[in-house]
Amino acid sequence: MASGSSETKTRGQGAAGAAWLLGSGLGWLLHRLIGLPDLVGSLVGITPAKRLRLKVVVLRDSDNRPLATTSEIEALVEAATTALHEAANVRLEPAIGNEGYVEQVADPTPAYVLDPKCNWGGFQHNFTEVGRWYRDHSNDYTSRGGVVMFIVQDVQGKSGCFTGLVDFGYIDPGAVRDPMGRPAQGARQLTLAHELGHGCDLLHRKDPTNLMTPGSEERTATLTRWQRAVLRTSRHVRYR
């Protein structure tokens, strides 16, 4: 009986994840079609100010300790704010206007969500209890048009991840501080901005100075004209 109940729950989670992704995909396509004039305008240099609403949610590790301090995350947000403004005239704002950028989760975090996968494994999370947990805990912010970055214990094989069609991503302590425990600086400090770029449909690049180059110690806030246009016309980036 327990096995049957478990299978039913698993199928239900898979169906809910598929329905959610279908709705998200249709919304993405509609927004891209509506945004074509804005895309062309950005390509020719018409780039009035736009905004991206953000919430960073700090989870607790397996010992129930917060995975980052508020001040550490605020430093990453400041670096991302500068980078996106310089590269695309997009300013970050708190997901909810009268709140700050950072939420420190008070309750223990379930072990099964602390070490999410990326790429194909991360996409598969959408059909499991992992994806459902993250959707449920980001909905208060994403329903208002924002994106959520979770500070997790470990992004398997990476220091950050933001897969397609979802409204949330992850970074781990490797993006928050260096191996000596010092606050992130330089290219490492731009990991949050890099993952927000993925959330806004940007792919990896090979130019070592480009914001979207993975693992480069030469990473800067540089975007190409095409990248700038794609980011500015993402469904997460708005005029108001």
ABEGO torsion letter per residue (X at the ends): XAAAAAAAAAAAAAAAAAAAAAAAAAAAAAAAAAAAAAAAAAAAGBBBBBBBBBBBBBBBBAAGBBABBAAAAAAAAAAAAAAAAAAAGBBBBBABAABBABBBBABBBBAAAABBBBEAAAAAAAABAAAAAAAAAAAAAAAAGBBBBBBBABBBGBABBBBBGBABBBBBAAAABBAAGBBBBEAAAAAAAAAAAAAAGBBBBABAABAABBGBAABBABBBAAAAAAAAABAABBAX
